[in-house]
């Protein structure tokens, strides 16, 4: 018959062994690239700021960057106009994403949408801090002659994804083209230059209410079209 | 109804172009208004789709490393902030709940339950054995009365074994002081303050002594026992120092 001390020892040894086995399995078999966005964010939320979980955080963050790093950088670059600032903004955005991961709710928005929003706020803050605007109007949906812009290198690799992405971009371009000119104009100033309502109103010499109304109408129209095309899921 | 909402500001909020005052207004309103929350989410999705439509610039290869480094640094600072500030601590039940949500915690909990169950069964079986053994002994058949040494002989101890309704018993004493040649130990059987002699005895050089105690009444009818130092052969009543005592 075992004494009590034998059983206590056995108990603790079993718990330690079980924990080590589980940790090893997580390291070896858990592939963060296979996780969905919501689970990835949850992993980041649970590991951010907790020292023993640094490998987990780095692995999860690495997957998140692989998915959306280019998108975040691009949004930042299109607003601020220089790569160095865009890189700083990208770093800040991912820090904010990790710090705010606990507050992220997948039922409210997709991770990509959330990151784009954070990036735009950060980039526009930078523009306002500098009180300058990028000199080059390097981004617009249409060239002056009305032709569609050159899509350029697609965002994702793989032939199928390239084609799908290219088609998606063309569709969105067409949607924007179909907006009334006045709505497209205010939306461009807001989207590409990060001008506030009052700044747009001053730039165009239009009333503030008119500017707000045009932006709202443009966004509503685009949203409805995105829904029709199935590019956005109904809320 | 419409003036209670911030519909006109939501597109600007999603585009990130509100000024500070407007941003504060919308942020506060979104905390409480689900209608505006839904509209804002829709606008945010639209802005997200617009971002997808643009030519995506390729960042420098080293940017990923910079991002990881900056996040790790922020994580360290975050950990230090949590250690320094008096943030609300998780309650005991929250900690317990969190612990058992983890697979290792679950395994630990299950093993604990198994051990508790095993110990419980063991205890029950042992208890049963004790009860069976006790049941085999006749009730009150024999008593062993322990004798404690007094102040003059603190290291002395002994016992008296008495049997139910028997006039004889057995006494044994250890570590008792050696007496003079003209002295002996005498045991007294005490009942209602009356002391009856149970016999005299001497101890050997190691302080050990024993005696077959006898009385004209059953020994288990007395209330207590005492041993005193008396002249050789004993005394009618106690005259010397008390060395040992015990109660039934």
Boltz contact constraints between the chains, C-beta under 6 A:
constraints:
  - contact:
      token1: [A, 7]
      token2: [B, 115]
      max_distance: 6.0
  - contact:
      token1: [A, 11]
      token2: [B, 111]
      max_distance: 6.0
  - contact:
      token1: [A, 11]
      token2: [B, 115]
      max_distance: 6.0
  - contact:
      token1: [A, 14]
      token2: [B, 111]
      max_distance: 6.0
  - contact:
      token1: [A, 15]
      token2: [B, 108]
      max_distance: 6.0
  - contact:
      token1: [A, 18]
      token2: [B, 104]
      max_distance: 6.0
  - contact:
      token1: [A, 18]
      token2: [B, 107]
      max_distance: 6.0
  - contact:
      token1: [A, 19]
      token2: [B, 104]
      max_distance: 6.0
  - contact:
      token1: [A, 22]
      token2: [B, 103]
      max_distance: 6.0
  - contact:
      token1: [A, 22]
      token2: [B, 104]
      max_distance: 6.0
  - contact:
      token1: [A, 48]
      token2: [B, 75]
      max_distance: 6.0
  - contact:
      token1: [A, 49]
      token2: [B, 75]
      max_distance: 6.0
  - contact:
      token1: [A, 49]
      token2: [B, 78]
      max_distance: 6.0
  - contact:
      token1: [A, 49]
      token2: [B, 79]
      max_distance: 6.0
  - contact:
      token1: [A, 51]
      token2: [B, 79]
      max_distance: 6.0
  - contact:
      token1: [A, 58]
      token2: [B, 68]
      max_distance: 6.0
  - contact:
      token1: [A, 61]
      token2: [B, 71]
      max_distance: 6.0
  - contact:
      token1: [A, 65]
      token2: [B, 64]
      max_distance: 6.0
  - contact:
      token1: [A, 65]
      token2: [B, 67]
      max_distance: 6.0
  - contact:
      token1: [A, 70]
      token2: [B, 56]
      max_distance: 6.0
  - contact:
      token1: [A, 73]
      token2: [B, 57]
      max_distance: 6.0
  - contact:
      token1: [A, 73]
      token2: [B, 59]
      max_distance: 6.0
  - contact:
      token1: [A, 74]
      token2: [B, 56]
      max_distance: 6.0
  - contact:
      token1: [A, 74]
      token2: [B, 57]
      max_distance: 6.0
  - contact:
      token1: [A, 75]
      token2: [B, 51]
      max_distance: 6.0
  - contact:
      token1: [A, 77]
      token2: [B, 57]
      max_distance: 6.0
  - contact:
      token1: [A, 87]
      token2: [B, 63]
      max_distance: 6.0
  - contact:
      token1: [A, 91]
      token2: [B, 66]
      max_distance: 6.0
  - contact:
      token1: [A, 91]
      token2: [B, 67]
      max_distance: 6.0
  - contact:
      token1: [A, 91]
      token2: [B, 70]
      max_distance: 6.0
  - contact:
      token1: [A, 94]
      token2: [B, 67]
      max_distance: 6.0
  - contact:
      token1: [A, 94]
      token2: [B, 71]
      max_distance: 6.0
  - contact:
      token1: [A, 95]
      token2: [B, 70]
      max_distance: 6.0
  - contact:
      token1: [A, 95]
      token2: [B, 71]
      max_distance: 6.0
  - contact:
      token1: [A, 95]
      token2: [B, 74]
      max_distance: 6.0
  - contact:
      token1: [A, 98]
      token2: [B, 71]
      max_distance: 6.0
  - contact:
      token1: [A, 108]
      token2: [B, 41]
      max_distance: 6.0
  - contact:
      token1: [A, 109]
      token2: [B, 41]
      max_distance: 6.0
  - contact:
      token1: [A, 109]
      token2: [B, 44]
      max_distance: 6.0
  - contact:
      token1: [A, 112]
      token2: [B, 48]
      max_distance: 6.0
  - contact:
      token1: [A, 113]
      token2: [B, 44]
      max_distance: 6.0
  - contact:
      token1: [A, 113]
      token2: [B, 45]
      max_distance: 6.0
  - contact:
      token1: [A, 113]
      token2: [B, 48]
      max_distance: 6.0
  - contact:
      token1: [A, 116]
      token2: [B, 48]
      max_distance: 6.0
  - contact:
      token1: [A, 116]
      token2: [B, 51]
      max_distance: 6.0
  - contact:
      token1: [A, 117]
      token2: [B, 44]
      max_distance: 6.0
  - contact:
      token1: [A, 120]
      token2: [B, 16]
      max_distance: 6.0
  - contact:
      token1: [A, 121]
      token2: [B, 16]
      max_distance: 6.0
  - contact:
      token1: [A, 124]
      token2: [B, 16]
      max_distance: 6.0
  - contact:
      token1: [A, 152]
      token2: [B, 55]
      max_distance: 6.0
  - contact:
      token1: [A, 155]
      token2: [B, 56]
      max_distance: 6.0
  - contact:
      token1: [A, 169]
      token2: [B, 53]
      max_distance: 6.0
  - contact:
      token1: [A, 172]
      token2: [B, 53]
      max_distance: 6.0
  - contact:
      token1: [A, 190]
      token2: [B, 15]
      max_distance: 6.0
  - contact:
      token1: [A, 190]
      token2: [B, 17]
      max_distance: 6.0
  - contact:
      token1: [A, 194]
      token2: [B, 17]
      max_distance: 6.0
  - contact:
      token1: [A, 196]
      token2: [B, 17]
      max_distance: 6.0
  - contact:
      token1: [A, 196]
      token2: [B, 19]
      max_distance: 6.0
  - contact:
      token1: [A, 197]
      token2: [B, 12]
      max_distance: 6.0
  - contact:
      token1: [A, 212]
      token2: [B, 8]
      max_distance: 6.0
  - contact:
      token1: [A, 215]
      token2: [B, 11]
      max_distance: 6.0
  - contact:
      token1: [A, 216]
      token2: [B, 11]
      max_distance: 6.0
  - contact:
      token1: [A, 219]
      token2: [B, 11]
      max_distance: 6.0
  - contact:
      token1: [A, 219]
      token2: [B, 43]
      max_distance: 6.0
  - contact:
      token1: [A, 219]
      token2: [B, 46]
      max_distance: 6.0
  - contact:
      token1: [A, 222]
      token2: [B, 46]
      max_distance: 6.0
  - contact:
      token1: [A, 223]
      token2: [B, 42]
      max_distance: 6.0
  - contact:
      token1: [A, 223]
      token2: [B, 46]
      max_distance: 6.0
  - contact:
      token1: [A, 226]
      token2: [B, 49]
      max_distance: 6.0
  - contact:
      token1: [A, 231]
      token2: [B, 49]
      max_distance: 6.0
  - contact:
      token1: [A, 232]
      token2: [B, 45]
      max_distance: 6.0
  - contact:
      token1: [A, 235]
      token2: [B, 38]
      max_distance: 6.0
  - contact:
      token1: [A, 235]
      token2: [B, 41]
      max_distance: 6.0
  - contact:
      token1: [A, 235]
      token2: [B, 42]
      max_distance: 6.0
